[in-house]
Amino acid sequence: MRQVPSVWKLLAALLSLVLTVFVWQQGLKESLDRPSVAPKLSLRQQEMALVASWSPSIPESIKPVLVGLNPEESLKQLLQQIPLKELKDRDRLVLAALEKQEGKRLALLDFPLNVQAFAQFQKDLQNTSTFSSSLFLKEKDPFLFQIACHSLESDSAVCFDRKLSNSIALRLLGIQVFPIFATGLGVVLLLRQAWIAFRNNTPALPYLSEIPLSFVDMTLLIAGGFVVLGEIILPALIVPLVSSLSKGLSSPVNESLKVFIGYSAMTIPPLFILRQQIKGLKNLERPVDGWLQWRVFPLLKTFIPAINGWLMVMPFVLLTGWLMNVFVGDQGGSNPLLDLVLSSKNSLALFLLLITTVILAPVFEELIFRGALLPALAMKFGRYWGVIISALVFALAHLSVGELAPLFVLGIGLGVLRVKSGRLFSCAIMHSLWNGITFINLLLLR
């Protein structure tokens, strides 16, 4: 017989739900004001394409595929789409270097620069005959130096840097060719799955260990533990302490440490609540694989479904992102972690961000959304709706309007893997793969 929740438990769940709706509504609204990292990524990739186009190491036959037909014009158009008052100093210098008309170039250079090295570079751009004396910039900002040098110097030997160009070409291959290959492989796997389903050879779904959580229990776990305690109350207590501990640290280690400690602390309340809820099931027979079905071993049966799931969800996520961009436009609100990884050059900072995004986040989020929430929903509404509702909650929890649709699709892919494999650890590996590949792409674009 199911125990009736107490009045205090009901009130706590109701209050948590109301606060969660308010917090998520405000968070989604505020995400619209956060700048998107997509334009910065596009600019960086187009800069790399332009520099790589000058490399003699890249066969002319594949250059159009790798760098485009006219990378210089493409970069110029991207920069011209940004209002002049919003252009950063460096981007304005790049645009000025690409401008062929002297009058327009001088107009672009008519602005103050805060960095001494770039101020000197501005003077060199005004007097192109002395540009080759600006070789000091080659070490400070090799991208900017290469772009300006090739645009303004008649002697290409002064500009060419074989090591830099080859390095950029390899990075472009990783950024562009690998996703295309992975997406193609994912489509093949999807067609294979469709053929298996058509032949009625789909294997029976494995047993799904369903934690018998009531609606009140789920509300306390997600709204109470994840949102109210994890995202509101605990940060109010932890942030001042972390700020005092990291006070003497320089940026970006300071910000990365705050992210690492803040995220680690955020996991404590929901994990404690889930532990107490599972302990309360002591009168019920524990499943052979445990309530959460981590099922790490055998490793092949854990990793292969995870890799296949990652490959098969990629075409859908990329297609969703593309359709949203075409029909809705860039909604902004990118995860601040993306920009932090993109701008960080400190090894310790990157390590902390790596641990947070590739290990902590996948394990914790899969435990909550696919380990506890999905099975509980599946028990009440069926596996189909369990996957969809848990994916929606997963997407909303990231508080980003711009990433809402792609994250919803990713959540569906993770939910399908949970149902089809019966292994929670496979979901954590797939999630880690997704975050890890994104992390590597950002490192390649730095």
SULRA-V243435 format. One record per pair of residues at least 24 apart in sequence whose ideal C-beta (glycine too) atoms are under 8 Angstrom apart, sorted by the first residue. I is the first residue (numbers start at 1). GAP is how many residues later the second one is. D is the distance in Angstrom with one decimal. If there is no record, write none. Layout:
# SULRA-V243435
I;GAP;D / I;GAP;D
This chain:
# SULRA-V243435
2;210;7.9 / 2;212;7.0 / 5;209;6.8 / 5;211;4.8 / 9;207;6.1 / 9;211;7.3 / 10;206;6.3 / 12;208;6.5 / 12;212;6.4 / 13;203;4.7 / 13;206;4.2 / 13;207;5.2 / 13;210;7.2 / 13;211;6.8 / 14;205;8.0 / 16;203;6.1 / 16;204;6.4 / 16;207;3.8 / 16;208;3.8 / 16;211;7.1 / 16;212;5.0 / 17;202;5.4 / 17;206;4.9 / 19;204;7.1 / 19;208;6.9 / 19;209;5.3 / 19;213;7.1 / 20;202;7.4 / 20;203;4.0 / 20;207;4.4 / 20;208;6.9 / 23;204;5.8 / 23;205;7.9 / 23;208;6.7 / 23;209;6.5 / 24;203;7.4 / 24;372;5.7 / 24;373;7.7 / 24;375;6.5 / 27;372;3.5 / 28;368;7.5 / 28;371;5.9 / 28;372;7.5 / 28;373;5.3 / 28;376;7.6 / 30;369;7.9 / 31;300;8.0 / 31;301;7.0 / 31;302;3.2 / 31;368;5.8 / 31;369;4.7 / 31;370;5.1 / 31;371;6.8 / 32;299;6.5 / 32;300;5.8 / 32;301;5.9 / 32;369;5.7 / 33;299;7.2 / 33;300;8.0 / 34;298;5.7 / 34;299;4.8 / 34;300;6.7 / 34;302;7.2 / 34;366;7.9 / 35;297;6.0 / 35;299;7.3 / 36;294;5.1 / 36;295;7.4 / 36;296;4.3 / 36;297;6.8 / 36;298;4.8 / 36;366;6.0 / 37;297;4.1 / 37;298;8.0 / 37;301;4.5 / 37;302;5.1 / 37;305;6.7 / 38;292;5.7 / 38;296;6.8 / 39;39;7.7 / 39;43;7.5 / 39;291;7.3 / 40;299;7.3 / 40;302;6.8 / 41;301;7.4 / 41;401;8.0 / 41;404;6.0 / 42;36;6.1 / 43;32;7.4 / 43;35;5.7 / 43;36;7.2 / 43;48;7.0 / 44;298;7.8 / 44;401;4.7 / 44;402;7.9 / 45;127;7.7 / 45;130;6.5 / 45;400;6.2 / 46;25;6.5 / 46;28;5.6 / 46;29;4.4 / 46;32;5.7 / 47;28;6.3 / 47;47;7.3 / 47;96;5.3 / 47;100;6.8 / 48;95;7.6 / 48;120;4.9 / 48;123;6.5 / 48;124;5.6 / 48;127;7.9 / 48;397;7.4 / 49;25;7.4 / 49;26;7.7 / 49;123;6.5 / 50;25;5.4 / 50;97;6.2 / 51;92;6.3 / 51;95;4.9 / 51;96;6.9 / 51;113;7.0 / 51;114;6.2 / 51;117;5.1 / 52;113;6.2 / 52;116;4.7 / 52;117;4.5 / 52;120;5.4 / 54;92;7.4 / 54;96;6.1 / 54;102;7.7 / 54;105;7.7 / 54;106;6.7 / 54;111;6.2 / 55;107;7.5 / 55;110;3.5 / 55;111;6.2 / 55;113;7.4 / 55;114;5.3 / 57;105;7.3 / 57;108;6.8 / 57;109;5.2 / 57;112;6.3 / 58;111;5.2 / 66;103;7.3 / 66;106;5.8 / 66;107;7.1 / 66;110;6.6 / 66;111;7.9 / 67;105;7.1 / 72;26;6.4 / 72;79;7.7 / 75;72;7.9 / 84;24;7.8 / 89;24;5.4 / 89;25;7.0 / 89;26;7.2 / 89;29;6.2 / 90;28;7.0 / 90;51;7.2 / 90;54;6.4 / 93;25;6.5 / 93;28;6.5 / 93;29;6.7 / 93;32;7.0 / 93;51;6.2 / 93;55;7.3 / 94;50;6.1 / 94;53;5.8 / 94;54;7.6 / 96;29;5.7 / 97;28;6.2 / 97;47;7.5 / 97;50;5.6 / 97;51;3.6 / 97;54;4.9 / 97;55;6.5 / 98;49;7.0 / 98;53;5.6 / 100;51;8.0 / 121;27;7.5 / 125;27;7.2 / 128;24;4.6 / 128;25;7.9 / 132;26;5.2 / 171;273;4.5 / 171;274;7.7 / 174;266;7.6 / 174;267;7.8 / 174;270;5.4 / 175;266;5.9 / 175;269;5.4 / 175;270;6.7 / 179;135;7.6 / 179;139;7.7 / 182;129;5.9 / 182;132;5.8 / 183;131;5.4 / 183;132;5.2 / 183;135;6.4 / 185;126;5.4 / 186;125;3.9 / 186;126;4.9 / 186;127;7.4 / 186;128;4.8 / 186;129;5.0 / 187;128;5.6 / 189;119;5.8 / 189;122;5.6 / 189;123;5.1 / 190;122;5.3 / 190;125;7.0 / 193;119;7.2 / 205;178;7.4 / 205;214;6.2 / 205;215;6.4 / 205;217;7.7 / 206;214;7.6 / 206;215;7.0 / 206;216;3.3 / 207;80;7.8 / 207;82;8.0 / 207;215;6.2 / 208;85;7.6 / 208;167;5.6 / 208;170;6.2 / 208;175;7.0 / 208;210;7.9 / 208;211;6.4 / 208;214;6.3 / 209;78;4.4 / 209;80;6.0 / 209;81;7.0 / 209;82;5.8 / 209;83;7.2 / 209;84;4.7 / 209;166;6.3 / 209;213;8.0 / 210;165;4.2 / 210;166;6.6 / 210;168;6.3 / 210;169;4.2 / 211;66;7.4 / 211;67;6.9 / 211;70;7.3 / 211;80;5.1 / 211;81;7.7 / 211;161;5.8 / 211;164;5.7 / 211;165;5.6 / 212;69;6.8 / 212;72;6.9 / 212;164;7.6 / 212;167;6.9 / 213;64;6.3 / 213;159;6.9 / 213;163;4.2 / 215;165;7.8 / 217;60;5.7 / 217;159;7.6 / 218;154;7.9 / 218;155;6.4 / 218;158;5.6 / 218;159;7.7 / 220;53;6.2 / 221;49;6.0 / 221;52;5.4 / 221;53;6.0 / 221;56;6.9 / 221;147;7.3 / 221;151;6.3 / 221;152;7.5 / 222;48;7.6 / 222;146;7.2 / 222;151;6.6 / 222;171;6.5 / 222;175;8.0 / 224;45;7.9 / 224;49;6.8 / 225;44;4.5 / 225;45;3.4 / 225;46;7.9 / 225;47;7.3 / 225;48;4.1 / 225;49;7.4 / 226;43;7.6 / 226;44;4.6 / 226;142;6.4 / 226;171;6.9 / 227;170;7.8 / 229;40;3.5 / 229;41;7.5 / 230;36;4.2 / 230;37;7.1 / 230;38;7.5 / 230;39;4.9 / 230;40;5.8 / 231;35;6.5 / 234;31;5.5 / 234;32;6.3 / 234;34;7.1 / 234;35;6.3 / 235;27;6.4 / 235;30;7.7 / 235;31;7.2 / 238;24;6.2 / 238;27;4.8 / 252;88;6.5 / 252;91;6.8 / 252;92;4.3 / 252;93;7.9 / 252;94;5.7 / 252;97;4.4 / 253;93;5.6 / 253;95;5.4 / 253;96;4.8 / 253;99;7.7 / 255;85;6.0 / 255;94;7.4 / 256;84;6.9 / 256;88;6.7 / 256;90;7.8 / 256;92;7.4 / 256;93;3.9 / 256;94;7.6 / 256;96;4.2 / 256;97;5.3 / 257;95;6.1 / 259;78;6.7 / 259;81;7.1 / 259;93;7.0 / 259;94;6.6 / 259;97;5.7 / 260;92;4.4 / 260;93;7.6 / 260;95;6.6 / 260;96;5.2 / 260;100;7.9 / 263;93;5.3 / 263;97;5.8 / 263;98;6.9 / 264;96;6.5 / 267;93;7.2 / 267;97;4.7 / 270;98;5.9 / 271;93;7.6 / 271;96;7.6 / 274;93;7.6 / 274;94;7.4 / 274;98;5.7 / 289;133;7.6 / 292;75;6.7 / 292;79;4.4 / 292;80;7.3 / 292;132;5.5 / 293;78;7.6 / 293;129;6.0 / 293;130;6.4 / 293;131;5.2 / 294;129;7.4 / 294;130;5.1 / 294;131;4.8 / 295;127;6.9 / 295;128;4.3 / 295;129;7.0 / 295;130;6.0 / 295;131;7.9 / 296;129;4.9 / 301;120;7.9 / 301;122;7.3 / 302;121;5.7 / 302;123;5.4 / 302;124;5.2 / 302;127;6.7 / 303;123;7.5 / 303;126;6.1 / 305;112;6.2 / 305;115;7.3 / 305;116;4.5 / 305;118;7.0 / 305;121;4.9 / 306;111;7.1 / 306;120;4.4 / 306;121;7.4 / 306;123;3.7 / 306;124;4.2 / 306;127;6.7 / 307;122;7.9 / 307;123;7.7 / 307;126;7.0 / 309;104;6.0 / 309;105;7.4 / 309;107;7.3 / 309;108;4.1 / 309;112;7.9 / 309;117;7.2 / 309;121;4.7 / 310;120;4.9 / 310;123;4.6 / 310;124;6.2 / 312;101;7.0 / 313;96;7.0 / 313;97;6.1 / 313;99;7.8 / 313;100;3.1 / 313;101;7.7 / 313;117;7.8 / 313;121;8.0 / 316;93;5.0 / 316;97;6.9 / 317;89;5.0 / 317;92;5.1 / 317;93;5.4 / 317;96;7.5 / 320;85;5.1 / 320;86;5.1 / 320;89;4.8 / 321;84;7.5 / 321;85;4.8 / 324;78;7.9 / 324;81;5.3 / 324;82;7.4 / 330;72;6.8 / 331;70;4.9 / 331;71;3.7 / 332;69;7.6 / 332;70;5.4 / 333;67;4.4 / 333;68;5.1 / 333;69;4.1 / 333;70;6.8 / 334;66;7.0 / 334;68;6.3 / 334;69;7.0 / 335;63;7.1 / 335;65;6.3 / 335;68;6.9 / 338;100;7.7 / 338;104;6.4 / 341;98;6.2 / 341;101;4.5 / 341;102;7.2 / 342;100;5.0 / 342;103;6.6 / 342;104;6.2 / 343;103;7.9 / 345;101;7.0 / 350;93;7.6 / 353;86;7.6 / 354;85;6.3 / 357;78;4.8 / 357;79;7.8 / 357;81;7.9 / 357;82;5.8 / 358;74;5.4 / 358;77;5.3 / 358;78;4.7 / 358;81;6.1 / 359;73;6.8 / 361;70;7.6 / 361;74;6.4 / 362;66;5.0 / 362;67;7.8 / 362;69;3.7 / 362;70;4.1 / 362;73;6.1 / 363;65;5.1 / 363;69;7.8 / 365;29;7.0 / 365;66;6.7 / 366;48;7.1 / 366;58;6.1 / 366;61;4.5 / 366;62;4.4 / 366;65;5.6 / 367;57;7.1 / 367;61;7.8 / 369;24;6.7 / 369;25;4.6 / 369;28;7.9 / 369;42;7.1 / 369;45;7.7 / 370;44;5.8 / 370;45;6.3 / 370;48;4.4 / 370;54;6.1 / 370;57;4.7 / 371;53;4.9 / 371;56;8.0 / 374;41;5.7 / 374;44;5.8 / 374;45;7.7 / 378;41;7.5 / 383;36;5.2 / 386;29;7.2 / 386;33;7.8 / 387;25;6.0 / 387;28;3.5 / 387;29;6.1 / 387;31;7.8 / 387;32;6.3 / 388;24;6.7 / 388;27;7.6 / 390;25;5.6 / 391;24;5.4 / 410;24;6.6
